[in-house]
Structures are given as structure tokens and as C-alpha cells.
Amino acid sequence: MSGYIFLAAAAAATGLHLWLGKQPVTRARVIEVLLLYLLVIFAGLGGVLGFLGHTFMAREIALKIGWQPSPFQFEVALANLAFGVLGILCLWQRRGFWTATGIGYATFLLGCGYGHLRDMIGHHNYAPYNVGLVLWLNDLAVPLAILVLLLLRHQNERPRESALASD
């Protein structure tokens, strides 16, 4: 459920940033700002919330996924916290830091998505936190969007870098 809120917040922050910003709204600018807010809000704040949930509501979260509570949830909580911290740091860090954070976070979520799909198909687990929009949006669509935005951002930077190299 919170993934929807963080996605909506990232979209709203992107719109406000572009509307109120002083820079022209170009394709490259939209990519940059949307990526920023997906990393800071969706990965950052969402990661911290994931840490809190898997730490302090571990039993409830596990049961909503259709799994039994396990000590391994604390390790998932710490992975969420690590990506949460990295996402928030994207406010101050740029360039390669965004790329590393985005690729790492997307890999983590796509791996989670694969696990949920495997559990759904192999064990018929249709629990609310294992399938549905949680799976398709949070664990598959958003991480793929982050990877696409990183690729587009990289493509936008390439001509600028080669122009700088020839100076």
C-alpha cells in the first residue's frame, strides 16, 4: 500500500519541481527530476519504511506475503534500510552514485518480484502482499522504470561529455 503513496509522492514532487523550477522543461530535465524523486522518495523513504515494517511488524508482514515469519526478515529489513539510506543520499550525490543506487535497488526489487512470481506459480500463493499491484508495480514496474530512466539519462549525458572532451 505504501508503495502507491510513495509513487504518487514522487510523481507529485516531480511535477511541482518542474513547474516551479527555473530551468526549462526539456526531455532531459524531466528524466533527471523524475529519476531523482524515484530514488529519494520511492527507494529512500520507501526503503526506510520497508526496514521499519520488516523489523517492527515482521510477523504481520510475513503473513500478508503468505509466508511464515523468519529471522531472515531482519536481513531483508537491513537491505531495505541500506537502499533507503542510499536513496536519500541521492539528494546530495549525483552522477555515478545515482547509477549505482538505481541499479542496486532495481536488482533487489526485481529479485523480490521474481521470488514472489515463483511463489505464486509454484505454490499458488495469492496473498495480498505477494501478488497484485504490490508485485506488478512495486517489484517490477518501478524498478524497470528506474533502469530505463538511468539509461536515458546516460544517453543524454553522452553528447555533452564528448563535447567537453573536444574542448
C-alpha positions in Angstrom: 0.0 0.0 0.0 2.7 2.5 0.9 4.4 1.9 -2.5 1.4 3.6 -4.1 1.8 6.6 -1.8 5.5 6.9 -2.5 5.0 6.6 -6.2 2.3 9.2 -6.1 4.5 11.5 -4.0 7.4 11.0 -6.4 5.1 11.9 -9.3 3.7 15.0 -7.5 7.2 16.1 -6.4 8.4 15.8 -10.0 5.5 17.8 -11.3 6.0 20.6 -8.7 9.7 20.7 -9.2 9.3 21.1 -13.0 6.5 23.6 -12.6 8.2 25.8 -10.0 11.8 25.3 -11.3 13.7 27.9 -13.1 15.2 25.6 -15.7 13.3 24.9 -19.0 11.3 21.8 -19.0 13.1 19.6 -21.5 13.0 15.8 -22.0 16.4 15.5 -20.3 15.2 17.6 -17.4 12.0 15.5 -16.9 14.1 12.3 -16.9 16.6 13.8 -14.4 13.9 15.1 -12.0 11.7 12.0 -12.2 14.7 9.8 -11.5 15.7 12.0 -8.6 12.4 11.6 -6.9 12.0 7.9 -7.6 15.4 7.4 -5.9 14.8 9.7 -3.0 11.1 9.0 -2.3 10.4 5.6 -3.6 13.8 4.0 -2.9 14.8 6.3 0.0 11.7 6.8 2.1 10.2 3.5 0.9 13.4 1.6 1.9 13.3 3.2 5.4 9.6 2.2 5.7 10.4 -1.3 4.5 13.0 -1.5 7.2 10.6 -0.4 9.8 7.9 -2.9 8.6 10.2 -5.9 8.4 11.7 -5.0 11.7 8.8 -4.0 13.9 5.9 -5.7 12.2 7.7 -8.7 10.9 5.0 -11.2 11.8 2.2 -9.2 10.2 4.2 -8.5 7.0 5.3 -12.1 6.6 1.7 -13.4 7.0 0.4 -10.8 4.5 3.0 -12.1 2.0 1.7 -15.6 2.7 4.9 -16.7 4.4 5.8 -17.8 7.9 7.8 -15.3 10.0 11.5 -15.9 9.8 14.7 -14.4 11.3 15.8 -13.8 7.7 13.3 -10.9 7.6 15.7 -8.8 9.6 18.2 -9.2 6.8 15.6 -8.1 4.3 14.9 -5.2 6.6 18.6 -4.2 6.6 18.7 -4.4 2.8 15.7 -2.1 2.7 17.5 0.3 5.2 20.7 0.3 3.1 18.8 1.2 -0.1 16.8 3.7 1.9 19.9 5.5 3.0 21.4 5.4 -0.5 18.2 6.7 -2.0 18.0 9.7 0.4 21.7 10.4 -0.2 20.8 10.9 -3.9 19.7 14.4 -2.8 23.3 15.4 -2.4 25.2 12.9 -4.6 24.9 12.8 -8.3 26.4 11.1 -11.4 27.7 7.6 -10.7 26.1 7.5 -7.2 22.6 7.6 -8.8 23.6 4.9 -11.2 24.9 2.6 -8.5 21.9 3.2 -6.2 19.4 2.7 -9.0 20.9 -0.4 -10.4 21.3 -1.9 -6.9 17.8 -1.1 -5.9 16.3 -2.3 -9.1 18.2 -5.5 -8.9 16.9 -6.0 -5.3 13.3 -5.3 -6.2 13.3 -7.4 -9.4 14.8 -10.2 -7.5 12.0 -9.9 -4.9 9.5 -9.8 -7.8 11.0 -13.0 -9.2 10.6 -14.6 -5.8 7.0 -13.6 -5.5 6.2 -14.8 -9.0 7.9 -18.1 -8.4 5.9 -18.4 -5.1 2.7 -17.5 -6.9 3.2 -20.0 -9.7 4.9 -22.8 -7.8 2.9 -22.7 -4.5 -0.3 -20.8 -5.6 0.4 -18.1 -3.1 -2.1 -15.3 -3.9 -1.7 -13.5 -0.6 -2.2 -9.7 -0.9 1.5 -8.7 -0.4 2.7 -11.5 -2.7 0.7 -10.6 -5.9 -1.4 -7.9 -7.4 -0.3 -4.3 -7.7 2.3 -4.8 -5.0 4.1 -7.3 -7.3 3.4 -5.6 -10.6 4.0 -2.0 -9.6 6.5 -2.1 -6.7 8.6 -5.1 -7.6 8.5 -5.0 -11.4 7.3 -1.7 -13.0 9.1 0.8 -10.8 12.5 -0.9 -10.9 12.2 -1.3 -14.6 11.3 2.4 -14.9 14.4 3.3 -12.8 16.6 1.3 -15.1 15.1 2.9 -18.2 15.5 6.4 -16.7 19.1 5.7 -15.9 19.7 4.5 -19.4 18.0 7.6 -20.9 19.9 9.9 -18.5 23.2 8.2 -19.6 22.3 8.7 -23.2 21.5 12.4 -22.6 24.9 12.9 -20.9 27.0 11.2 -23.6 26.9 14.0 -26.2 27.7 16.6 -23.5 30.6 14.6 -22.3 32.1 14.1 -25.8 31.6 17.9 -26.5 33.5 18.6 -23.3 36.3 16.2 -24.3 36.9 18.1 -27.6 37.3 21.4 -25.8 
